[in-house]
Amino acid sequence: MIMWEQIVNLAISNGLFAVLFLGLLIYQLRDSKTRENRYQDTIAQLGNALEIVKSVKEDVQEIKENLTVKK
């Protein structure tokens, strides 16, 4: 926390644009973090869906083999 206080104090001493830049930087870092978390959740969900598709494919293949043997 001390590091952020020093950065804020330095920005304040350098003027309004430094403070605005620092605010924008902090906002961007937080936004990027939440976006990255959403991407990771989406990838996990797609991975689970892929496992379901793989399971269905195996079941269909097994049914095909059973039908082929009975003919």
C-alpha positions in Angstrom: 0.0 0.0 0.0 2.9 2.3 0.7 4.0 2.0 -2.9 0.6 3.2 -4.2 0.7 6.1 -1.8 4.1 7.2 -3.0 2.9 6.9 -6.7 -0.2 9.0 -6.0 1.8 11.6 -4.1 4.3 11.8 -7.0 1.5 12.1 -9.5 -0.2 14.9 -7.5 3.1 16.8 -7.3 3.4 16.6 -11.1 0.0 18.1 -11.9 -3.5 17.3 -13.1 -2.5 15.3 -16.2 -0.3 13.0 -14.1 -3.2 12.3 -11.7 -5.6 11.7 -14.6 -3.1 9.3 -16.2 -2.7 7.5 -13.0 -6.5 7.1 -12.5 -6.8 5.8 -16.1 -4.0 3.4 -15.5 -5.5 2.0 -12.3 -8.9 1.7 -14.0 -7.4 -0.1 -17.0 -5.5 -2.6 -14.7 -8.7 -3.4 -12.8 -10.7 -3.8 -16.0 -8.1 -6.0 -17.5 -8.1 -8.3 -14.5 -11.9 -8.7 -14.5 -11.9 -9.3 -18.3 -9.2 -12.0 -17.9 -11.2 -13.7 -15.2 -14.2 -13.8 -17.6 -12.1 -15.2 -20.4 -10.8 -17.9 -18.1 -14.4 -18.8 -17.0 -15.5 -19.0 -20.6 -12.6 -21.2 -21.6 -13.4 -23.5 -18.7 -17.0 -23.7 -19.8 -16.0 -24.5 -23.3 -13.7 -27.2 -22.1 -16.6 -28.8 -20.2 -18.8 -28.6 -23.3 -16.1 -30.2 -25.3 -16.0 -33.1 -22.9 -19.7 -33.6 -23.3 -19.4 -33.6 -27.1 -16.6 -36.1 -26.8 -18.7 -38.4 -24.7 -21.6 -38.2 -27.1 -19.3 -39.0 -30.0 -18.1 -42.1 -28.2 -21.6 -43.2 -27.5 -22.6 -42.7 -31.1 -19.6 -44.7 -32.2 -20.5 -47.5 -29.9 -24.1 -47.6 -31.2 -22.8 -47.7 -34.8 -20.5 -50.6 -33.9 -23.4 -52.5 -32.3 -25.7 -51.9 -35.3 -22.9 -53.0 -37.7 -22.3 -56.3 -35.8 -26.1 -57.2 -35.7 -26.5 -56.9 -39.5 
